[in-house]
Amino acid sequence: MLKNMTRARLIQVWFAAVALVVVAGVALGAAITVGTGTMLVALCLVPPAIVLMVWPAARTATIAEVLHDTDSSR
């Protein structure tokens, strides 16, 4: 399942999970203060930003493939 997971889908799942935590917290009577709101925003935005920076968007050629053309027929 994780091999077919795209970046966009993973970020959607993350936002849904954070939204469920917020809703559960409000439903159970958690106090929503400025500090709590700040932490929730950080919790919601930082991991997707890291995923976007780290997860490769597309396969890029390696240095060896650039130096030695892999498609050449010798």
RARAZI-V310549 format. One record per residue. N is the residue number from 0. RES is the residue in one small letter. D_CENTER is the distance of its C-alpha to the mean C-alpha in Angstrom with 2 decimals. Layout:
n & res & d_center
N & RES & D_CENTER
N & RES & D_CENTER
//
This chain:
n & res & d_center
0 & m & 15.80
1 & l & 12.78
2 & k & 14.40
3 & n & 14.23
4 & m & 10.62
5 & t & 9.18
6 & r & 5.95
7 & a & 7.41
8 & r & 8.48
9 & l & 5.61
10 & i & 4.56
11 & q & 8.36
12 & v & 8.93
13 & w & 7.23
14 & f & 9.43
15 & a & 12.20
16 & a & 12.26
17 & v & 12.55
18 & a & 15.13
19 & l & 17.00
20 & v & 17.27
21 & v & 18.63
22 & v & 21.01
23 & a & 22.19
24 & g & 22.84
25 & v & 24.83
26 & a & 26.66
27 & l & 27.70
28 & g & 29.00
29 & a & 26.68
30 & a & 27.74
31 & i & 25.35
32 & t & 26.24
33 & v & 24.95
34 & g & 23.57
35 & t & 21.81
36 & g & 20.38
37 & t & 19.18
38 & m & 17.49
39 & l & 15.79
40 & v & 14.56
41 & a & 13.28
42 & l & 11.67
43 & c & 10.02
44 & l & 9.04
45 & v & 8.64
46 & p & 5.67
47 & p & 3.42
48 & a & 6.29
49 & i & 6.30
50 & v & 3.62
51 & l & 5.82
52 & m & 8.69
53 & v & 8.79
54 & w & 8.01
55 & p & 11.35
56 & a & 11.88
57 & a & 15.32
58 & r & 17.85
59 & t & 19.91
60 & a & 23.39
61 & t & 24.24
62 & i & 27.08
63 & a & 29.42
64 & e & 28.79
65 & v & 29.47
66 & l & 32.60
67 & h & 33.93
68 & d & 33.45
69 & t & 32.34
70 & d & 33.67
71 & s & 37.16
72 & s & 39.90
73 & r & 42.52
//
